[in-house]
Amino acid sequence: MTTKIAQEIQMQWPMENNMSYNTVKEIQDASNSLRCTNGLYSASAGEHYVECVWLRDLYMQTLDIEKDQYLESWETFLDYLVLCEKKYGKFSYLIEMPDEAEEFHIRWGVSGNDECEREWGHRQFDAWGMALIAISKEADVLLGNDKYRHIVGLFVEALIAQRFWETSDCGAWEENHEIRQSSIACAASGLVDIEKHYPELASQINHAVNKSITVIREFGTNETEHRNADLAQLHGVWFGVPRRVMSRTQGNAIIKNIESKLVRENGVIRYENDEYYNINSRVTLYTYRGLFNAQAEGKLNGNEAEWTLGFPTLILAYAACGMQPPKHYLNKMKTIAGSNNGVIPELYYSGTNICNLNKPLGWACNLFKIVLIGELT
């Protein structure tokens, strides 16, 4: 089945039919293996991710699935929102006391029935935006349920009440609080999509989007005040340019900046001096000991880990800007997919062909599948 996203990529980048359908099927099977009976997805089969669902990952993992499965996934998510409001008054408190209320947890257990309590950086506005984009995709069905319509309305109001365009968050990588271009662009994009379904909130939504556009423009090619390039910015380009919360010119400049600083042989590093799975970082080896591949720890020299999902995200960002991506990104994806039998890993250790044990990573699998289907159609 050719999806809308795959069709959009194909329009920007017509290619020969030279990708094996078997490889795409292997990727699809790896992705499907992470789906739970309630429609949620484990982030990965790796032991540290298998029990958790991340809202951001759920968005990525449901981009290209059948409608009935899609609705099941997002109905389970909406039931989770309803539970959070009933049990904790989560969104009402955020609306009434945004500076005091506990943040909404964008990670929860695969059973889908409660928050993961351990604090690690709950405020992640980009994930809120992705959820609104996902809900809007099937709004006629999902918001036809009065219970769901009410909770999504509270969700929108809570996002705006937190003044996400000027409030620090932990962003896509769940690290230190800063005001982030990517989070603002994703959140504003979600509001653009949901606005037509909530005319009673149109004034609030338009105010938030206009404020966001100004801040996004002021950041230029920077992600934060202190970071001049970040893989997460590609989400802002991918979502923001088509919805006009970011200009095509700015999106193009961000892509070129990321390409010049973050692209590596087996993926894209998240940002310069990233410590996660950084073999040279003593702090990382201490903090994340047990997460490393046993065959790699203590034997390699390298720096920032190379994230496989960076290649398809670059291609999606290029397509959003109406540009033709370099073919070598697709070729690198084919190499990674072929060498892993479609079980796409989270990342490779810097400068090596050794991946970590978080495989398959559902987020990466689905992005690989979408882009490769785009070539096959």
N, C-alpha and C positions, 0 to 999 in steps of 0.2 A: 504494500500500500504506500503510495506517495503522499506524504504529508504536506501541509501548507508551507511549513518551514523548509522542507526539502525542495519544494517547488520554487520558493523564493531564492534559495541558493543556486538552483539550476538556472534560473533566469539571469543571474549575475555571472555565472561561471559554467557555461555549457562545456561538457567534457565527454570524452569517449567512454564507451561502456567497457571499461577495462578493470573493474573491481569485482572480485569474486563474490557471488551471492552467498556462497558458503561462509565466507568470513563475516558478512553482515549477519547471517543467521547465528553464527557462533556468538557474536556480540549480543544479539537479541536474547539468546538463551542465557547468557551470563547475567544480563539485566533482569530477565524474568525470574531467575533463581533467587533474587533478593525480595521479591514481592511476597507480602504476608496475606493471610486469608481476609484481613479487614481492608485490604487495598493499600496499606502503607508499605513502605520499602525500607529494609535495613540499608544503611548507607553503604555498607561493604560486608563481605563475608569475613573480613579480618576480625580477629577476636575483640579488638578495641572499639569497633564500630557496629558490630552485628546486632547489638541489642538496642541501638538508638536510631531514631528518625530525626533528621534535621529538616526544617521547613524549606530551606534553600535547596537541599538535595531533592526533596519531594517535588519541588517545581521542576528541576532538571530531569528527574526520573519519570515524570508523567508527560513530558512534552510531546511524545510520539507514541501514544497508546490508543487502543480502541475506546470509543466513547463510553461504553458501559463500564469499562475498567476505570476510565478517567473519573467518571461521576462517583464511582465507589470510593476512589482515593480521596477526592475532595469533600465528599459527604462525611467521611470519617474524620477529616481535618476539621470540618465545621462542627461536628459533634464535639470534638475536643475543645473548640472555642466556647461552645455552649457550656461545657463542663467547667472550664476555667472561670467563666462569668458566674455560674451558679455556685461553685465551691469557694471561690476567692473574691468575687466581685472584681475580677481582674481589670476589665475594660472600663467599668464605671469608675473605679478608683483612679485609673490613669486619666480619664477625662476630667474628673473633679480635682485631683491632686497629682498632676503629672510629675512634679518634682519630688514627691514623697512616696508614691505608690511603687510597689515592687514591679519590676519589668516583666513583660510577657516572655516566657521561656520558649525559644524557637527550636529547642531540642526536647524530645520526649521519648518515652519507651515505645517499642514496636507494638505493644498492646494498645497504644493510643488512648490510655485511660488516665494518665497523670503526667505532671511535669517531672523532669529530672531536676532534683533539688540542688545539686552541687553547683555553686556559683562559678562561672568561668567567663562571664561577659554576656549577659542575656540581652542587652540592648543592641539589636542588629536591624536597623531600619531597612536595609536592602531586602531582607527576607520578607518583611511586611509587604513591600512593593511587589515582590514576585508572587506572593499569595493573592494579592488583588488582581494581578494580571491573569493568574490561573482561574480564579473564580469568574472573572469577566468573560472568559472564553466560553463558558457554558452557563452564563448568567440566567438565561431564560428558564433553564431547568432548576439550577441551584437556588436562585433567589425567588423562584416561584413558591418555595417553602417559606411560610411566614417566620418560622423559627430561625431559619438561616438568614433571611433578609434582615431581621432585627439584629442578629449578632454581627453580621458584616457591617451594618450601619454603625454599631458601637466600635467595631474594629477601625473603621475609617476615622471616626471622631477621635479615638484614642491616639491614632497615629498623628493627626493634625495637632492635637492638644500638646503633644510632646515637642512641637516646633522642630521637627526633624531637620529642617534646613539650616538650623543654627545650633543644634545640640550634638554633642559628641556621642559617638557610638563605637562599638567594637568591630563593626563591619564584617565582611565575608570571612576573614581569618580569625575572628573572635579574639582579638588582641587589643591592647591599650585603647582607651577612649580618646578619640579625636574626631573632629568634624571631617567627614569624608565625602569627596565628590561622588564616588560610586554609590554610596548609600543614599545620598540625596537624589541622584538621578534615577535609581531603581524605585525609590519610594514615590517620587513624583510621577514616574511612568505608570505605576499602579493606580494612582489617583486619576490620571488621565483616562485610563480604561474604565474605571468604575463609575466615573462622574455621571454618565448618561443614565445610570440605573438608580441614582439617588439625587433627583432634582432638588429635593429639600436641603441637600448639603452642597449644592453647586457653588454658592458664594464662598463657603469655607474652603472647598476644594480648589477653586480658582485662585484664591488668595495664596494658598500653600504652594500651588504649582508655580505661580508667578514669582514668589519669593525664591523658590528653588532654582528657577531659570537664571535669575540674577547671580546667585551664589555659584552655580555650576560654571557660568561664564567667567566669573572672577577667578576661579581656580586654574583656568587655562589648561595646561597639560599635567598639572599636579594633582595627586590624590588627596593629600593633606598639606597642612602648612609645612610639615617636615619631611614629606615623602614625595619625590618628583616622578615616580613611576610605580605602578602597581597593577598586577594582573587583573584585579577586581574591577579596574576602570573599564575593561572591555565589556562588562555587564552594562555599565552606564551608557556606553556607545551602542551596544546591541539593542537595548530597550529604549534609550533616550532619543536617539536620532530619529527613528520613525515616528515618534510621538511628539517631536519638536520641543522637547525639554532641553535638548542639546543640538547645536547646529552641526550640519554635515562637515563643515570646515574644521570645527573643534574636534569632532570625532575622528576625522582623518589625522589630525595632528597628534591626538592621543595614541592612535594605533602606531604611527611612525615612531613616537617617543618610546613606546613599549618595545617595539621591534629593535630599536637601537640599543636598549639597555637590558632587556630581560629574556630574550629568546636564546635558547640553548639547543644542543643536539637532540635531546630526547623530550623536550618540553619547554615550558616557560616558567622561569622562577617567579615566585609570588612578588618579591621585591628584593632589592639589594640588601645583603646582610641578614636575610631570613635565617633564623636559628633552627626552625623545625626540620628535623632530619638532616641537619648540617653536620657533616662528619667532623669538621674542624672545630666545632663549638663545644667546649667543655661543659658549658651550661646546658646545652641541649642533650649531650650524652648523659648527664646526670638526671635532668628532668624527665627525659623520655626513655630512659633505659628500660629495655623490655619491648619497646616498640620497634627496635631496629631488626633488620634481617640478620640472623646469626652469621650468615656467610659474609656479611659486609662489615659488621662492627669491628673496629680495631684493625682493619686490613686496608682501608681505602683512604685516599687523600682527596678532599673535595671541598666544595663550598655549598652554596644554596641548592636545595633539591630541585629537580626539574619535573614540573607537573604536566602530565600528559594532556589533561583537559585544556591546556593553554592553546594547543594547535587548533582544535575545532572552534574554540571561542574566538580566536583571531579570525577564522574564516567567517563566522557569524557576524562579527563586528564589521568586517569588510563588506559583507552583503548588505548590512544595515545602512552603510554609507554609499551604497550603489557602486562599489568598486570591485574589480576582479582581484581575488587573492592570488598571491604567488603559489604556483603549483607545488613547490617543494614542501609546503605545509601538509598538503594531502599525501604526498609521497612518504613523509615521515609518519603520518598516521597509519598508512598501510603497513609500513615496516613494524610499527609497534603492535598493531592488531595481529599481523601474521606471526610474529615471534611469540605472542602470548595466547594463540588460539582463540582470539576474541575476548579473552578475560583481561580487560584493560586495567592495569594497575593505577594506583593513585599517583605514584611518582617514581623517578629514578634517582639514585644517588648521583651527585654531581660528577659529570665527566665519565660515567660508567654505563654499562648495559645491565646493571643489577637494579631491580626494582624492589620496593618495600613489600611488606606482606599484606597491605590493605588492597586486596584484589579479589574479585572485581570491585572497582569503585563504581557504584551505580551511576553517579553523576557523569563520570567520564564515559562510561559505556554508552549512555543514551546520546551524548553529544557526538561521539564517534559515529554511532548508527545514523543519526540524522544527516550528518555531512556526507557520509559514504552513500546513503540512499540518494542524496542529491546528485551524486555522480552517476548512479546507475539508471536514473530515470531520464 
